[in-house]
Amino acid sequence: MSRPIRAVVSTSALHNNVALARAQAGAAGLWAVVKAHGYGHGLLWVAQNLAAHTDGYALLELEEAYALRRVGLNHPILLLEGFFAARDLPHFVELGLTPVLHNEAQLRALEESTLTQPLPVYVKVNTGMNRLGFLPARALEVVQRLARLPQVASITLMSHFAEADDVRGIEPAYGRFQQFHQAVQGQLGRALPRSLANSATLLRYPQIVGGAGSWGRPGIVLYGASPFPHWFDAKTLGLQPVMTLSSQLIAVQHLAPGERVGYGGLFTAPEAMRIGIVACGYGDGYPRHAPTGTPIAVAGKRTRTLGRVSMDMLMVDLTPVPEADVGAPVVLWGGSGSAYVPADEVAHSAGTIAYELFCALAPRVPVTVA
Ligand SMILES: *Cc1c(COP(=O)(O)O)cnc(C)c1O
């Protein structure tokens, strides 16, 4: 019998979530964001199971684009950081990829290239994130240069909002984008399609996604976590967890009052207690920073973790589940019914976000399909 930890991924949950994103996007297309190995869920499994439900895929590496083409997925693919060197460009042509252009070096490389086929390109506009992209004042000239290039098949204007999931929302960034969009329209005499909406924007501001020809870029909602868990939990939004991280109790201990638990003795039993030892630790991707009290389900009931997470194990309070013994099922996150533990809650307890939990799933955890 192998170690009992596994991540089970649910096709029906993935389909539920993409349908929700699709409904929000209206007539716009959908790039399913599958970067970081499909947010830890498995690139090929995610991509193949979204094939009939998405218009394209967004990711970062040429190697991953090749992997999708190798399994016969012919959808458009958006490379979110574009190309990293001019020598990558022939691969973009060969695979039919869409680069995001965000800096002058890329622009120049494209201008100096001779391609056997023109590429569709995205121009990234920096509307205030100050990470990637051309400032609106410069971007107009960039678009004019691209519009003249025989290497360019089509231009889409793209931006990414830093606070779509927070109090400030998309302003003033969206205002800057709108101004830029109109300036481009004035110069070219036609409106260009846009791509603005990550999960938070898609759910909160569906009116700005753009119509047919424009594209949304949902990531986290596809996997069933909330883009703004501080306001709405995943269930309230109609999302279902795609990944369930589960394991089992591999030992039970009886503590006398005053006894301490785990490395550093961070938890002290206030009274006689039964505790369970779960085969899951930070070596599996469970956050070491999750403190005592982090939610977890044992034998279908919610309880809490105790003490410090170690590499291969963590401890749980069995007070609410006196019947649980070695072999009892444990849900670390995901699950359903009385064993539902939202990844957002575990992440919040550990001072992070569900994105990081999913991406951190360790390669030693077997992934199986429900
Ligand atoms: C990762 C990413 C997304 C998806 O973001 P979510 O919050 O997961 O929806 C969209 N656009 C860009 C540019 C990204 O890097």
The ligand as an SDF file (V2000), in Angstrom:
LIG
                    3D

 15 15  0  0  0  0  0  0  0  0999 V2000
   -2.0780   34.5720  -14.2310 C   0  0  0  0  0  0  0  0  0  0  0  0
   -2.6810   35.6020  -15.1110 C   0  0  0  0  0  0  0  0  0  0  0  0
   -4.0760   35.6520  -15.3140 C   0  0  0  0  0  0  0  0  0  0  0  0
   -5.0390   34.7810  -14.5540 C   0  0  0  0  0  0  0  0  0  0  0  0
   -5.2590   35.3440  -13.2860 O   0  0  0  0  0  0  0  0  0  0  0  0
   -6.3460   34.7680  -12.2740 P   0  0  0  0  0  0  0  0  0  0  0  0
   -6.3500   35.7270  -11.1460 O   0  0  0  0  0  0  0  0  0  0  0  0
   -5.8620   33.4180  -11.8650 O   0  0  0  0  0  0  0  0  0  0  0  0
   -7.6240   34.7030  -13.0310 O   0  0  0  0  0  0  0  0  0  0  0  0
   -4.5590   36.5660  -16.2270 C   0  0  0  0  0  0  0  0  0  0  0  0
   -3.7240   37.4030  -16.8850 N   0  0  0  0  0  0  0  0  0  0  0  0
   -2.3940   37.3940  -16.6910 C   0  0  0  0  0  0  0  0  0  0  0  0
   -1.5330   38.3650  -17.4250 C   0  0  0  0  0  0  0  0  0  0  0  0
   -1.8340   36.5050  -15.8000 C   0  0  0  0  0  0  0  0  0  0  0  0
   -0.5000   36.5120  -15.6000 O   0  0  0  0  0  0  0  0  0  0  0  0
  1  2  1  0
  2  3  1  0
  2 14  2  0
  3  4  1  0
  3 10  2  0
  4  5  1  0
  5  6  1  0
  6  7  2  0
  6  8  1  0
  6  9  1  0
 10 11  1  0
 11 12  2  0
 12 13  1  0
 12 14  1  0
 14 15  1  0
M  END
$$$$
